[in-house]
C-alpha cells in the first residue's frame, strides 16, 4: 500500500486540548483504542455522551472499543452499541463476547467508512474464564485498496497462560494476512511481558517512539493498550498520544496517527 491509497475525506476534527478545528493531510489515518469500562467513569457516573465526545474530538477514523454493554441490567438495559453509533456518527459493528445480565457484553469497531466482512473470532479460553474475542472487518476508504481492522481484549488474569495462547491465535488469524492490518485493543500486559514481546516480533508497535502508560486513568502507571501494525515497515507513525482523559473510563484512550509508505 502506498501513501496515495489512503486518500480520504477530510472531516473537521476538534483538538481535545484547545477545541480548535484542525485539518489533516489526505495521507494520514487516525486510529483510536479505548477500553470504556461499560461507560462508567472514575466518578461512578454512567455517561455515554462523555465517551462519545472523547471519540469525536480525537478525530479518529478507526476506533476499537472494549467493554461495551448491550441491554445489560447494570447499565439500564441501554443498547450502548447503538448509542455510540448515534453519538459519533460513525459506521460500526458490535461483537458479543458473552451473554451478560439479560443482554450482551463485548467489543465494537467504529469506522469513518463502512465495514465489510465483519467477524467475531473466539480466542482460546482453556481455563474457562471470561470468553475473549477479536473483531475483524475490512475497511475500504472511497475507491481505495482495503485494509483489515481488528480490535481485541485479552484475558486479565495474573497468570498469562490464556493471554499467551490468545496472542498466538491472533497471529494465526491475522499475522499472515497479505494486506495491511491494524490490530488495536487492551492486551492486559505490559510491553516487557512475554505476551507483548511475542506480538512485537511480528507487529510494529504504533506507540514505540513515545510510549506512555494508559491505566489507571486517574494517574496512569502501566501501559496495556496498544495499536499494532502490519506489515512492519509499511507505515510511518506521525503522532502517538495517550489522551489526557482521566475520568470518563478506567483506561485512557490511545491515539495513533499513521501514514502508509
C-alpha positions as CSV (number, residue, x, y, z in Angstrom):
1,X,0.0,0.0,0.0
2,X,1.4,3.4,-0.9
3,X,0.5,6.8,0.5
4,X,-1.9,7.7,-2.2
5,X,-4.0,4.7,-1.2
6,X,-5.0,6.5,1.9
7,X,-6.6,9.4,0.0
8,X,-9.6,10.2,2.1
9,X,-12.3,12.7,3.0
10,X,-11.0,15.5,5.3
11,X,-13.7,15.9,8.0
12,X,-13.2,18.7,10.6
13,X,-12.0,17.4,13.9
14,X,-11.5,19.2,17.2
15,X,-8.4,19.1,19.3
16,X,-9.0,18.0,22.9
17,X,-6.6,20.4,24.4
18,X,-7.7,23.6,22.6
19,X,-11.1,22.9,21.0
20,X,-9.8,24.4,17.7
21,X,-10.5,22.8,14.3
22,X,-7.7,21.1,12.6
23,X,-7.3,19.6,9.1
24,X,-5.2,16.6,8.4
25,X,-3.2,15.6,5.4
26,X,-5.0,13.3,3.0
27,X,-2.4,10.6,3.5
28,X,-3.0,10.3,7.3
29,X,-5.1,7.9,9.2
30,X,-6.0,8.2,12.9
31,X,-6.6,5.1,14.9
32,X,-8.0,5.0,18.5
33,X,-8.3,2.2,21.0
34,X,-10.4,2.7,24.1
35,X,-11.5,0.5,27.0
36,X,-14.7,2.1,28.1
37,X,-15.5,0.3,31.4
38,X,-19.1,-0.1,30.1
39,X,-19.4,3.7,30.0
40,X,-18.9,4.1,33.8
41,X,-16.3,6.7,34.7
42,X,-13.9,7.1,37.6
43,X,-16.6,9.3,39.2
44,X,-19.0,6.3,39.2
45,X,-21.2,8.1,36.6
46,X,-22.5,6.3,33.6
47,X,-22.1,8.8,30.7
48,X,-22.0,7.6,27.1
49,X,-22.0,11.1,25.7
50,X,-18.8,11.8,27.6
51,X,-17.2,8.8,26.0
52,X,-18.6,9.7,22.6
53,X,-17.2,13.2,22.9
54,X,-13.7,11.9,23.5
55,X,-14.0,9.8,20.3
56,X,-15.4,12.7,18.3
57,X,-12.8,15.2,19.5
58,X,-9.9,12.7,18.8
59,X,-10.8,12.9,15.1
60,X,-10.3,9.1,14.9
61,X,-11.0,7.4,11.6
62,X,-10.9,3.9,13.0
63,X,-11.8,3.0,16.6
64,X,-11.6,-0.2,18.6
65,X,-13.8,-0.2,21.7
66,X,-13.7,-2.7,24.6
67,X,-16.2,-3.3,27.3
68,X,-19.5,-2.4,25.6
69,X,-22.8,-3.4,27.2
70,X,-25.9,-4.1,25.1
71,X,-29.1,-4.2,27.1
72,X,-27.4,-5.4,30.2
73,X,-29.1,-4.8,33.6
74,X,-26.2,-2.9,35.2
75,X,-26.3,-0.2,32.5
76,X,-30.1,0.3,32.4
77,X,-30.8,-2.1,29.5
78,X,-29.4,0.5,27.1
79,X,-28.1,-0.7,23.7
80,X,-24.8,1.1,24.1
81,X,-23.6,0.0,20.7
82,X,-26.5,1.8,19.0
83,X,-25.9,4.8,21.2
84,X,-22.2,5.0,20.2
85,X,-23.2,4.9,16.5
86,X,-25.7,7.6,17.1
87,X,-23.5,9.9,19.2
88,X,-20.3,9.6,17.0
89,X,-21.9,9.5,13.5
90,X,-19.5,6.7,12.5
91,X,-20.2,3.3,11.0
92,X,-19.7,0.3,13.3
93,X,-20.5,-3.1,14.5
94,X,-20.8,-4.7,17.9
95,X,-19.4,-8.2,18.7
96,X,-20.6,-10.2,21.6
97,X,-18.1,-11.9,23.9
98,X,-20.5,-13.2,26.5
99,X,-24.2,-13.1,27.5
100,X,-24.4,-10.8,30.4
101,X,-27.2,-9.7,32.8
102,X,-30.0,-10.4,30.3
103,X,-28.1,-8.7,27.5
104,X,-24.6,-8.9,25.9
105,X,-21.1,-7.7,26.6
106,X,-18.2,-7.4,24.2
107,X,-16.4,-5.0,21.9
108,X,-17.1,-2.8,18.9
109,X,-15.4,-1.4,15.8
110,X,-16.2,2.1,14.6
111,X,-15.1,3.5,11.2
112,X,-15.4,6.6,9.1
113,X,-16.1,4.3,6.2
114,X,-18.5,1.3,6.0
115,X,-17.2,-2.0,7.4
116,X,-17.4,-5.2,5.4
117,X,-16.8,-8.9,6.2
118,X,-17.3,-8.2,9.9
119,X,-16.4,-11.3,12.1
120,X,-16.2,-12.2,15.7
121,X,-13.4,-14.6,16.5
122,X,-13.4,-16.6,19.8
123,X,-10.0,-16.7,21.4
124,X,-8.6,-19.6,23.4
125,X,-10.1,-20.0,26.9
126,X,-8.7,-23.2,28.4
127,X,-9.2,-22.0,32.0
128,X,-12.9,-21.3,31.3
129,X,-12.6,-17.7,32.4
130,X,-14.4,-14.8,30.7
131,X,-14.5,-15.5,27.0
132,X,-12.3,-13.2,25.0
133,X,-12.7,-12.3,21.3
134,X,-11.2,-10.4,18.4
135,X,-13.4,-8.4,16.0
136,X,-12.3,-8.0,12.4
137,X,-13.5,-6.2,9.3
138,X,-12.4,-4.8,6.0
139,X,-12.4,-1.1,5.6
140,X,-12.4,0.5,2.2
141,X,-11.8,4.2,2.0
142,X,-13.6,5.6,-1.0
143,X,-12.2,4.0,-4.1
144,X,-9.0,2.8,-2.4
145,X,-7.5,-0.6,-1.5
146,X,-9.0,-2.1,1.6
147,X,-7.2,-2.8,4.9
148,X,-8.2,-5.1,7.7
149,X,-9.0,-3.5,11.1
150,X,-9.0,-5.7,14.2
151,X,-10.0,-5.0,17.8
152,X,-9.3,-7.3,20.7
153,X,-9.4,-7.5,24.5
154,X,-7.2,-10.3,26.1
155,X,-7.6,-12.1,29.4
156,X,-6.9,-10.1,32.5
157,X,-5.7,-12.8,34.9
158,X,-2.4,-12.5,36.7
159,X,-1.4,-15.9,35.1
160,X,-0.6,-15.1,31.5
161,X,-1.3,-18.6,30.2
162,X,-4.5,-17.7,28.4
163,X,-3.1,-14.5,27.1
164,X,-0.2,-16.4,25.6
165,X,-2.5,-18.7,23.7
166,X,-4.7,-15.8,22.7
167,X,-1.7,-13.9,21.3
168,X,-0.8,-17.0,19.3
169,X,-4.3,-17.2,17.9
170,X,-4.2,-13.5,16.9
171,X,-1.0,-14.3,15.0
172,X,-2.7,-17.3,13.3
173,X,-5.7,-15.2,12.3
174,X,-4.1,-12.0,11.1
175,X,-0.3,-12.4,11.2
176,X,-0.2,-13.8,7.6
177,X,-2.8,-11.5,6.1
178,X,-1.5,-10.5,2.6
179,X,-2.7,-6.9,3.0
180,X,-2.2,-4.2,5.6
181,X,-3.6,-4.9,9.1
182,X,-4.2,-2.7,12.1
183,X,-4.7,-4.5,15.4
184,X,-5.8,-2.4,18.4
185,X,-7.1,-3.1,21.9
186,X,-6.5,-3.9,25.5
187,X,-3.9,-6.6,25.7
188,X,-3.8,-6.6,29.5
189,X,0.0,-6.9,29.6
190,X,3.0,-4.6,29.8
191,X,5.5,-4.1,26.9
192,X,8.2,-6.2,28.6
193,X,5.9,-9.2,29.1
194,X,6.4,-12.3,27.0
195,X,3.0,-11.9,25.5
196,X,3.7,-8.4,24.1
197,X,7.2,-9.4,23.1
198,X,5.6,-12.2,21.1
199,X,3.4,-9.6,19.4
200,X,6.2,-7.1,18.8
201,X,8.2,-9.8,17.0
202,X,5.8,-9.6,14.1
203,X,3.9,-6.4,14.5
204,X,5.0,-2.8,14.7
205,X,4.2,-1.0,17.9
206,X,2.4,2.2,16.9
207,X,3.5,3.9,20.2
208,X,7.1,2.7,20.3
209,X,8.5,6.2,19.7
210,X,6.6,7.8,22.6
211,X,5.2,5.0,24.9
212,X,3.1,6.2,27.8
213,X,1.0,4.4,30.5
214,X,-2.7,4.0,30.0
215,X,-4.0,2.7,33.3
216,X,-5.3,3.6,35.8
217,X,-7.0,6.6,34.2
218,X,-6.5,9.0,37.1
219,X,-2.8,8.6,37.3
220,X,-1.5,6.0,34.8
221,X,1.4,3.8,35.7
222,X,1.1,0.8,33.3
223,X,0.8,0.5,29.5
224,X,-1.5,-2.2,28.4
225,X,-3.4,-0.7,25.5
226,X,-1.8,-0.8,22.0
227,X,-2.2,-0.1,18.3
228,X,-0.2,-2.7,16.3
229,X,0.6,-2.6,12.6
230,X,1.4,-4.9,9.8
231,X,3.4,-5.1,7.6
232,X,6.4,-4.0,9.6
233,X,8.0,-1.1,7.8
234,X,4.8,-0.4,5.8
235,X,3.8,2.5,8.0
236,X,5.2,5.8,9.3
237,X,3.7,6.8,12.6
238,X,3.5,10.6,12.6
239,X,1.9,11.0,16.1
240,X,1.1,9.0,19.1
241,X,-0.8,10.2,22.2
242,X,-2.4,8.8,25.3
243,X,-5.3,11.3,25.5
244,X,-5.4,13.0,28.9
245,X,-8.9,11.9,29.8
246,X,-8.8,10.9,33.5
247,X,-12.5,10.5,34.4
248,X,-14.6,9.0,31.5
249,X,-13.3,5.4,31.9
250,X,-10.8,3.5,34.0
251,X,-8.4,3.5,31.0
252,X,-7.1,6.4,29.0
253,X,-7.5,6.1,25.2
254,X,-4.6,5.7,22.8
255,X,-4.5,7.6,19.5
256,X,-2.0,6.8,16.8
257,X,-1.7,8.8,13.5
258,X,-0.3,6.9,10.6
259,X,0.9,7.4,7.0
260,X,1.2,4.4,4.7
261,X,4.6,4.1,3.0
